[in-house]
């Protein structure tokens, strides 16, 4: 049997899905974002994460258990270090701060004034 092209494979997959043989939403479920240092999985590395590590200290299990800030499956002193190293980080928009709209407007007006002043 020859290998199917991507287009042919897509057509076969959609026909199979129409017949009810495959669940398409399961293929595209979002993968939860892991934030290093976030011991309580609230999306923010804060003082609450220190408390979670202290509360769960010594627990062992699957990576990502409550209190496991570095996702190694053990709540230990390394988790305190992970919280400290990533303190203040947030998940979602990439953690890169941007200027607020009022600052951008003020910068644009200031630039316009400087350009206007140089022409005279």
N, C-alpha and C positions, 0 to 999 in steps of 0.2 A: 504494500500500500504506500502510495506516495505521500509525502508530507503535505498537509493542508496549508494554504496561505492564510495569513491573518484574517483576510476578508472572508474566506470560506469558513474558517473556524468560527468567526463571529456570527455568520448566518446559521450555522449548525447549532450554536449555543442559543441563539434567540428562538429557533424552532423548538429546541428541547425545552426551553423555558415556557413557551406557549403551551406545550403539552403537559406542563405541571411536573416535569421531572427534576427540576432544579429550582432552588430558591435564590433568585438574583439578589435580593437585599442582603443576604448573608455574605455574598461575595464582596460587597462594598461597605461593610460595617466599619466605622471609624475606629482606629486603634487609639486607645487612651494615651495621652502624652505623659511621659514620665518626667517629673521635674526633680532633679537631684537636690536633696536636702528637704524635700517636702514629706515629712514623716507622717502627717495626718491626711494627706491627699486632698487638701482644700485648694490647691492651686497657688498658694503663696508660702514662701519660706519665711516664717516669722517666729516669734517667741513661743507660740503654741507648739511648734515642732520640737523645741527643746523639752517642753513638758511631756510631749508624747513619747520621746525617746526615754526620758527619765521614768515614766510610768511603765513602759514596756521593756525596760532594760533586762537583757538576758533571754528574751524570747527567741525561739528558733523556729523557722518554717520556710514557706515558699518566699522567694524574693517579692518584696512589696507588701509584706505583712505590716500592720500598724506599728509605727515606730522605726521601721527599717528605712532610713533616709538615704542610704546609698545602694539599695536594692541588691544586697548580697545574701539575704535570707537570715541574717543574724542582727539583733538589736544590740549594739556594742558601742564602745567609745568611738569607733570610726564613724558612727552615725552622728555623734556630736560634732565631729570635725566636718562632716558633709553639710550639716545645718549651718555651721559657722562660715564655711567657705562660700555657700550660696545664699546667705542671709539677704533678704530683700528681693530675691528673684520671684517672678510671677510667670505663670503659663498663659498661653493664649496668643497675644499679639507679638510674640517674639522677644518681649522684654526690652525693646529698644524705645526709649522715650522720644517723643517728638514735640515740637513746639506747638503751643496751643494757637488757635486761630487769631486771637487778639495780638499775639506776639508777631505772627506773620504779617498782619495788617500794618502794625506799627513799623516793622522793618521795611515793608514796601513803601509806605509814606515817606519814611526817612530817606530811602534810596532815591525816590522821585525828587525830593527837595534838593538833595545833593547834586543830582544830574541837572536839574533846572538852574541851580545856582552857578554851576560851572559854565553854562552857555553864555552868560552875560559878561 
